[in-house]
Amino acid sequence: MKGNFIEFQDHDFEFAKAPISKQFIIAAFEEHFLSFISYFGGDFFYVEMQDGEPLIPINLEGSYPEKIELIFDFMVTERISLIRYENGVLLKGSVMGESSTSDA
């Protein structure tokens, strides 16, 4: 996945509602073996696990584990379109289409 990503800093959580923090999100990603969460607007999220497979909601109402639902709320409030966890680093950013990137 190509995109523009920057590392989260502790001050990015200054106005976040408890228990959301950088450490909380990292723990949730590690607990559920997540690679990234992408927010497309409305109530549409995509959650991908480290093995490249999507994480499927745990019940028929489409609910994810509570920690992930709290991350969804944070993403909506802070207008974050993507959170990625890679090599122990928590990143935020946006996904760019293949045609909008350059290999030059």
Contacts in CASP RR format, 6 or more apart in sequence:
PFRMAT RR
TARGET T0000
AUTHOR 0000-0000-0000
METHOD contacts of the structure
MODEL  1
MKGNFIEFQDHDFEFAKAPISKQFIIAAFEEHFLSFISYFGGDFFYVEMQ
DGEPLIPINLEGSYPEKIELIFDFMVTERISLIRYENGVLLKGSVMGESS
TSDA
1 36 0 8 1.000
1 84 0 8 1.000
1 95 0 8 1.000
2 95 0 8 1.000
2 96 0 8 1.000
2 97 0 8 1.000
2 98 0 8 1.000
2 101 0 8 1.000
3 93 0 8 1.000
3 94 0 8 1.000
3 95 0 8 1.000
3 96 0 8 1.000
3 97 0 8 1.000
3 101 0 8 1.000
4 93 0 8 1.000
4 94 0 8 1.000
4 96 0 8 1.000
5 82 0 8 1.000
5 84 0 8 1.000
5 91 0 8 1.000
5 92 0 8 1.000
5 93 0 8 1.000
6 91 0 8 1.000
6 92 0 8 1.000
6 93 0 8 1.000
7 89 0 8 1.000
7 90 0 8 1.000
7 91 0 8 1.000
8 22 0 8 1.000
8 25 0 8 1.000
8 83 0 8 1.000
8 90 0 8 1.000
8 91 0 8 1.000
8 92 0 8 1.000
9 22 0 8 1.000
10 21 0 8 1.000
10 22 0 8 1.000
12 22 0 8 1.000
12 78 0 8 1.000
12 92 0 8 1.000
13 20 0 8 1.000
13 21 0 8 1.000
13 22 0 8 1.000
16 74 0 8 1.000
16 77 0 8 1.000
16 78 0 8 1.000
17 73 0 8 1.000
17 74 0 8 1.000
19 70 0 8 1.000
20 70 0 8 1.000
20 71 0 8 1.000
20 73 0 8 1.000
20 74 0 8 1.000
22 90 0 8 1.000
24 67 0 8 1.000
24 70 0 8 1.000
25 71 0 8 1.000
25 74 0 8 1.000
25 83 0 8 1.000
25 85 0 8 1.000
25 90 0 8 1.000
26 85 0 8 1.000
26 88 0 8 1.000
26 90 0 8 1.000
27 67 0 8 1.000
28 34 0 8 1.000
28 65 0 8 1.000
28 67 0 8 1.000
28 68 0 8 1.000
28 70 0 8 1.000
28 71 0 8 1.000
29 85 0 8 1.000
29 90 0 8 1.000
30 85 0 8 1.000
31 67 0 8 1.000
32 49 0 8 1.000
32 55 0 8 1.000
32 65 0 8 1.000
32 67 0 8 1.000
32 68 0 8 1.000
33 49 0 8 1.000
33 50 0 8 1.000
33 51 0 8 1.000
34 47 0 8 1.000
34 48 0 8 1.000
34 49 0 8 1.000
34 50 0 8 1.000
34 55 0 8 1.000
34 68 0 8 1.000
34 85 0 8 1.000
35 48 0 8 1.000
35 49 0 8 1.000
35 50 0 8 1.000
35 52 0 8 1.000
35 84 0 8 1.000
35 85 0 8 1.000
35 86 0 8 1.000
36 47 0 8 1.000
36 48 0 8 1.000
36 82 0 8 1.000
36 83 0 8 1.000
36 84 0 8 1.000
36 85 0 8 1.000
37 45 0 8 1.000
37 46 0 8 1.000
37 47 0 8 1.000
37 48 0 8 1.000
37 68 0 8 1.000
37 71 0 8 1.000
37 72 0 8 1.000
37 75 0 8 1.000
37 82 0 8 1.000
37 83 0 8 1.000
38 45 0 8 1.000
38 46 0 8 1.000
38 47 0 8 1.000
38 48 0 8 1.000
38 81 0 8 1.000
38 82 0 8 1.000
38 95 0 8 1.000
39 45 0 8 1.000
39 72 0 8 1.000
39 75 0 8 1.000
39 76 0 8 1.000
39 80 0 8 1.000
39 81 0 8 1.000
39 82 0 8 1.000
40 46 0 8 1.000
40 81 0 8 1.000
41 76 0 8 1.000
42 76 0 8 1.000
45 72 0 8 1.000
45 75 0 8 1.000
46 54 0 8 1.000
47 54 0 8 1.000
47 55 0 8 1.000
47 64 0 8 1.000
47 68 0 8 1.000
48 54 0 8 1.000
48 55 0 8 1.000
49 55 0 8 1.000
55 64 0 8 1.000
55 68 0 8 1.000
57 63 0 8 1.000
57 64 0 8 1.000
58 64 0 8 1.000
58 65 0 8 1.000
63 69 0 8 1.000
64 72 0 8 1.000
71 83 0 8 1.000
74 80 0 8 1.000
75 81 0 8 1.000
75 83 0 8 1.000
80 92 0 8 1.000
80 93 0 8 1.000
81 93 0 8 1.000
81 94 0 8 1.000
81 95 0 8 1.000
82 92 0 8 1.000
82 93 0 8 1.000
82 94 0 8 1.000
82 95 0 8 1.000
83 90 0 8 1.000
83 91 0 8 1.000
83 92 0 8 1.000
83 93 0 8 1.000
84 90 0 8 1.000
84 91 0 8 1.000
84 92 0 8 1.000
84 93 0 8 1.000
85 91 0 8 1.000
END
